[in-house]
Amino acid sequence: MATLSIPLSKGARPARAARLGWFLLGAILLMGVSPAPFVVAQEPAEKVDAPAAKADEPPLPAEEPAAPAAAPAEGATPPAPKSMLRWFLEAAGPIGVFLLFISVYFTALVIRLFMEMRLTEAVPPALVERLETSIKEKKFQETYDACRDNDSFLARLVRIGVANLPNGRTEAKEAMVGAADEIVTGMEQKVGYLAIIGQLGPLIGLVGTVWGMILSFQEIATASGAQPRPEKVAEGISTALVITLLGVSLAVPAIFFFAFFRNRIAVITMESTRVADRVINSLVAAAKQAKTA
């Protein structure tokens, strides 16, 4: 079969080649302007090699892995806090123990004074009734015997007064005044210990205050530039405050009871002297009536 060929002219070949060149140039530009595709796959991290050690340098020590934090033991309970009483006793120390002994003595002394310095003990109602009865019945020896068997304030005064009546009423009353002064001096001597405790309490508390501050400043001074331990500083301050509180707490009731018993001594002395004078006057009047009868 015969083919039909159309001969191209010399001018058509360059035009065709030019169109093909422009097409290729446009495709290349389009590929350069379009963005690169997004890579989803994750590449493994590159291993960075450690720098090689030089020949004249020693090898670096291998880093040890950090020790894991110690976990609290299962079932372990934190230490129980101290009770107020235990902390108070530890803060008081030996000075607080000394104040405790003084407090025990003070308590015993106050109880004893309450038992001894009662108006019913100084002027027993039973003794007063017996004296009045014996005087009315003019049993003068029985009056003296009743006072001799009793050691109360009133009995001692009446006993001395009756013993000095033969020298006169004035001599008898002067003897009773002297005996009353002697008895009051003995009672005030017992009460005087309360005054001593009341004066020593704040002074002992002051000693504790100075000692506690010395402990606190010692901790600060011996820290050698480091941070002083707060618990030790607080311990010294606690000692100072606790002992000061104990000293003042002991002094306040001691001063109160000293004034209280001083007033009670005055009341007892006045009542005992008044009843003793009345007994002596009744005894003298009854003796005069017995002589005239």
KOLRO-562714 format. One line per 8 residues: their letters; for each residue x, y, z of C-alpha. Coordinates in nm, 4 decimals, decimal comma. Example, Ala and Ser with C-alpha at 12.3 -4.5 7.8 and 13.67 -1.06 7.14 Angstrom:
<nodes>
AS) 1,2300 -0,4500 0,7800 ~ 1,3670 -0,1060 0,7140
</nodes>
This chain:
<nodes>
MATLSIPL) 0,0000 0,0000 0,0000 ~ 0,1455 0,3279 -0,0964 ~ 0,1803 0,5942 0,1739 ~ 0,1161 0,9510 0,1172 ~ 0,3970 1,1660 0,2499 ~ 0,3719 1,5342 0,2727 ~ 0,7064 1,6980 0,2594 ~ 0,7665 1,9683 0,5213
SKGARPAR) 0,9018 2,2858 0,4227 ~ 1,2273 2,4110 0,5717 ~ 1,0425 2,6903 0,7658 ~ 0,8065 2,4531 0,9556 ~ 1,0818 2,2546 1,1375 ~ 1,2186 2,5382 1,3494 ~ 0,8675 2,6393 1,4584 ~ 0,7918 2,2896 1,5813
AARLGWFL) 1,1183 2,2689 1,7741 ~ 1,0507 2,6062 1,9375 ~ 0,7070 2,4956 2,0602 ~ 0,8576 2,1786 2,2126 ~ 1,1263 2,3825 2,3932 ~ 0,8720 2,6194 2,5469 ~ 0,6619 2,3238 2,6667 ~ 0,9582 2,1628 2,8418
LGAILLMG) 1,0600 2,4944 3,0028 ~ 0,7075 2,5468 3,1408 ~ 0,6987 2,1949 3,2904 ~ 1,0321 2,2495 3,4662 ~ 0,9155 2,5827 3,6140 ~ 0,5886 2,4270 3,7305 ~ 0,7739 2,1505 3,9077 ~ 1,0073 2,4006 4,0806
VSPAPFVV) 0,7284 2,6261 4,2079 ~ 0,5027 2,3459 4,3409 ~ 0,5614 2,2552 4,7238 ~ 0,7389 1,9365 4,8262 ~ 0,5181 1,6543 4,9498 ~ 0,4712 1,6222 5,3382 ~ 0,6640 1,3302 5,4765 ~ 0,4588 1,1470 5,7405
AQEPAEKV) 0,7031 0,8754 5,8313 ~ 0,9258 0,9514 6,1340 ~ 1,2893 0,8979 6,0833 ~ 1,4928 0,7507 6,3703 ~ 1,7019 0,9965 6,5694 ~ 2,0565 1,0125 6,4617 ~ 2,3020 0,8862 6,7194 ~ 2,5505 1,1524 6,8110
DAPAAKAD) 2,8870 1,0062 6,8614 ~ 3,0803 1,1258 7,1632 ~ 3,3884 1,3237 7,0764 ~ 3,6896 1,1072 7,0624 ~ 3,9258 1,1512 7,3538 ~ 4,2681 1,2767 7,2796 ~ 4,5589 1,0509 7,3268 ~ 4,7166 1,2589 7,6088
EPPLPAEE) 4,3967 1,3103 7,8078 ~ 4,2577 1,0533 8,0561 ~ 3,9207 0,9093 7,9693 ~ 3,6215 1,0798 8,1259 ~ 3,4477 0,8792 8,3986 ~ 3,1170 0,7380 8,3020 ~ 2,8229 0,9168 8,4518 ~ 2,6470 0,7089 8,7157
PAAPAAAP) 2,2709 0,6963 8,6898 ~ 2,0897 0,9034 8,9517 ~ 1,9675 0,6969 9,2425 ~ 1,5922 0,6905 9,2642 ~ 1,4357 0,8809 9,5546 ~ 1,3763 0,6608 9,8547 ~ 1,0104 0,5976 9,8874 ~ 0,8621 0,5966 10,2376
AEGATPPA) 0,8226 0,2523 10,3803 ~ 0,4769 0,1157 10,3622 ~ 0,2951 0,1232 10,6973 ~ 0,5518 0,3583 10,8570 ~ 0,3892 0,6257 11,0763 ~ 0,5466 0,9671 11,1444 ~ 0,6754 1,0279 11,5001 ~ 0,4009 1,1329 11,7376
PKSMLRWF) 0,4219 1,4941 11,8584 ~ 0,5209 1,5570 12,2190 ~ 0,2492 1,6267 12,4685 ~ 0,2292 1,9673 12,6321 ~ 0,3256 1,8275 12,9734 ~ 0,6311 1,6409 12,8398 ~ 0,7524 1,9430 12,6466 ~ 0,6956 2,1631 12,9522
LEAAGPIG) 0,9007 1,9327 13,1775 ~ 1,1847 1,9016 12,9255 ~ 1,1987 2,2777 12,8782 ~ 1,2020 2,3414 13,2558 ~ 1,5094 2,1260 13,3145 ~ 1,6831 2,0957 13,6542 ~ 1,5841 2,4472 13,7596 ~ 1,2209 2,3538 13,7017
VFLLFISV) 1,2679 2,0422 13,9184 ~ 1,4045 2,2627 14,1974 ~ 1,1036 2,4924 14,1650 ~ 0,8801 2,1865 14,1763 ~ 1,0247 2,0829 14,5137 ~ 0,9714 2,4347 14,6460 ~ 0,6131 2,4224 14,5209 ~ 0,5521 2,0974 14,7098
YFTALVIR) 0,6907 2,2509 15,0301 ~ 0,4839 2,5638 14,9721 ~ 0,1653 2,3614 14,9286 ~ 0,2317 2,1596 15,2447 ~ 0,3055 2,4767 15,4416 ~ -0,0148 2,6451 15,3306 ~ -0,2216 2,3396 15,4270 ~ -0,0530 2,3281 15,7680
LFMEMRLT) -0,1148 2,6977 15,8312 ~ -0,4799 2,6593 15,7335 ~ -0,5156 2,3810 15,9897 ~ -0,3323 2,5619 16,2694 ~ -0,4396 2,9235 16,2208 ~ -0,8113 2,8835 16,2651 ~ -1,0132 3,0932 16,5038 ~ -1,1775 2,7829 16,6468
EAVPPALV) -0,8305 2,6421 16,7184 ~ -0,7089 2,9616 16,8866 ~ -1,0318 3,0205 17,0809 ~ -1,2017 2,6801 17,1218 ~ -1,5759 2,7230 17,1962 ~ -1,5694 2,4226 17,4298 ~ -1,2906 2,5802 17,6375 ~ -1,4717 2,9140 17,6582
ERLETSIK) -1,7876 2,7410 17,7792 ~ -1,5953 2,5419 18,0394 ~ -1,4196 2,8527 18,1714 ~ -1,7433 3,0459 18,2018 ~ -1,9087 2,7560 18,3821 ~ -1,6234 2,7114 18,6293 ~ -1,6125 3,0851 18,7043 ~ -1,9862 3,0993 18,7665
EKKFQETY) -1,9560 2,8045 19,0009 ~ -1,6499 2,9696 19,1616 ~ -1,4309 2,6677 19,0913 ~ -1,1101 2,8633 19,0358 ~ -0,8798 2,5621 19,0454 ~ -1,0871 2,3967 18,7762 ~ -1,0458 2,7096 18,5657 ~ -0,6688 2,6806 18,5830
DACRDNDS) -0,6739 2,3057 18,5215 ~ -0,8854 2,3524 18,2096 ~ -0,6234 2,5884 18,0662 ~ -0,3323 2,3700 18,1728 ~ -0,4615 2,0716 17,9732 ~ -0,5094 2,2841 17,6580 ~ -0,2434 2,4378 17,4305 ~ -0,4550 2,6871 17,2392
FLARLVRI) -0,3849 3,0592 17,2183 ~ -0,6583 3,1415 17,4672 ~ -0,5559 2,8703 17,7141 ~ -0,1961 2,9904 17,7233 ~ -0,3011 3,3477 17,7881 ~ -0,5494 3,2583 18,0623 ~ -0,3021 3,0206 18,2240 ~ -0,0349 3,2908 18,2474
GVANLPNG) -0,2892 3,5484 18,3622 ~ -0,4230 3,3279 18,6414 ~ -0,0693 3,2442 18,7529 ~ 0,0109 3,6186 18,7867 ~ -0,3167 3,7259 18,9485 ~ -0,1726 3,7172 19,3020 ~ 0,0542 4,0066 19,1917 ~ -0,2465 4,2115 19,0816
RTEAKEAM) -0,4646 4,2527 18,7746 ~ -0,2167 4,4884 18,6089 ~ 0,0659 4,2406 18,6434 ~ -0,1536 3,9644 18,5104 ~ -0,2497 4,1631 18,1995 ~ 0,1109 4,2621 18,1320 ~ 0,2114 3,8968 18,1560 ~ -0,0636 3,8067 17,9090
VGAADEIV) 0,0534 4,0778 17,6675 ~ 0,4083 3,9404 17,6819 ~ 0,2820 3,5859 17,6240 ~ 0,0684 3,7053 17,3299 ~ 0,3716 3,8717 17,1690 ~ 0,5698 3,5508 17,2044 ~ 0,2933 3,3432 17,0485 ~ 0,2487 3,5914 16,7612
TGMEQKVG) 0,6231 3,5890 16,6943 ~ 0,6154 3,2115 16,6561 ~ 0,3191 3,2297 16,4206 ~ 0,4782 3,5027 16,2113 ~ 0,7944 3,2973 16,1867 ~ 0,5982 3,0198 16,0182 ~ 0,4285 3,2648 15,7859 ~ 0,7633 3,4265 15,7054
YLAIIGQL) 0,8605 3,1273 15,4914 ~ 0,5852 3,2290 15,2500 ~ 0,7494 3,5694 15,2117 ~ 1,0845 3,4028 15,1404 ~ 0,9274 3,1861 14,8701 ~ 0,7533 3,4886 14,7236 ~ 1,0858 3,6713 14,6937 ~ 1,2874 3,3763 14,5652
GPLIGLVG) 1,0374 3,2758 14,2955 ~ 1,1040 3,5643 14,0518 ~ 1,4792 3,5489 14,1185 ~ 1,4939 3,1789 14,0330 ~ 1,2830 3,2523 13,7253 ~ 1,5339 3,5213 13,6278 ~ 1,8164 3,2701 13,6576 ~ 1,6251 3,0401 13,4221
TVWGMILS) 1,5691 3,3260 13,1792 ~ 1,9397 3,4072 13,1619 ~ 2,0289 3,0390 13,1251 ~ 1,7833 2,9880 12,8390 ~ 1,9104 3,2939 12,6514 ~ 2,2682 3,1719 12,6969 ~ 2,1721 2,8408 12,5347 ~ 2,0073 3,0187 12,2401
FQEIATAS) 2,2958 3,2586 12,1749 ~ 2,5461 2,9768 12,2174 ~ 2,3808 2,7954 11,9269 ~ 2,3998 3,1116 11,7153 ~ 2,7608 3,1884 11,8113 ~ 2,8924 2,8371 11,7508 ~ 2,7263 2,7949 11,4106 ~ 3,0618 2,8925 11,2415
GAQPRPEK) 2,9015 3,0798 10,9561 ~ 2,6431 2,8120 10,8912 ~ 2,2743 2,8486 10,9512 ~ 2,1975 2,7896 11,3233 ~ 1,9490 2,5145 11,3927 ~ 1,6109 2,6757 11,4635 ~ 1,5027 2,3950 11,6978 ~ 1,8024 2,4558 11,9252
VAEGISTA) 1,7424 2,8311 11,9357 ~ 1,3751 2,7712 12,0112 ~ 1,4718 2,5213 12,2822 ~ 1,6744 2,7833 12,4688 ~ 1,3975 3,0404 12,4408 ~ 1,1459 2,7825 12,5641 ~ 1,3636 2,7125 12,8688 ~ 1,3807 3,0826 12,9498
LVITLLGV) 1,0079 3,1386 12,9194 ~ 0,9001 2,8206 13,1017 ~ 1,1249 2,8791 13,4047 ~ 1,0187 3,2424 13,4217 ~ 0,6557 3,1331 13,4200 ~ 0,7202 2,8777 13,6957 ~ 0,8976 3,1317 13,9149 ~ 0,6246 3,3921 13,8802
SLAVPAIF) 0,3520 3,1287 13,9250 ~ 0,5137 3,0283 14,2541 ~ 0,5712 3,3834 14,3782 ~ 0,2198 3,5179 14,3202 ~ 0,0308 3,2709 14,5467 ~ 0,3124 3,2850 14,8046 ~ 0,2768 3,6619 14,8403 ~ -0,1014 3,6317 14,8514
FFAFFRNR) -0,1034 3,3693 15,1275 ~ 0,1604 3,5616 15,3221 ~ -0,0686 3,8645 15,3395 ~ -0,3695 3,6401 15,4033 ~ -0,2164 3,4668 15,7064 ~ -0,0749 3,7912 15,8425 ~ -0,4279 3,9277 15,8556 ~ -0,5511 3,6048 16,0093
IAVITMES) -0,2854 3,6285 16,2817 ~ -0,4046 3,9780 16,3633 ~ -0,7665 3,8601 16,3898 ~ -0,6723 3,5594 16,6049 ~ -0,4562 3,7719 16,8368 ~ -0,7271 4,0325 16,8831 ~ -1,0001 3,7758 16,9563 ~ -0,7829 3,5658 17,1889
TRVADRVI) -0,6709 3,8720 17,3873 ~ -1,0262 3,9994 17,4172 ~ -1,1638 3,6668 17,5457 ~ -0,8667 3,6223 17,7840 ~ -0,9240 3,9724 17,9332 ~ -1,2900 3,8932 17,9784 ~ -1,2082 3,5646 18,1546 ~ -0,9601 3,7364 18,3893
NSLVAAAK) -1,2056 4,0151 18,4682 ~ -1,4808 3,7606 18,5371 ~ -1,2428 3,5601 18,7538 ~ -1,1434 3,8656 18,9605 ~ -1,5073 3,9685 19,0036 ~ -1,6057 3,6157 19,1078 ~ -1,3157 3,6037 19,3578 ~ -1,4282 3,9332 19,5122
QAKTA) -1,7836 3,8037 19,5420 ~ -1,6557 3,4871 19,7096 ~ -1,4636 3,6931 19,9663 ~ -1,7585 3,9176 20,0514 ~ -2,0047 3,6278 20,0676
</nodes>
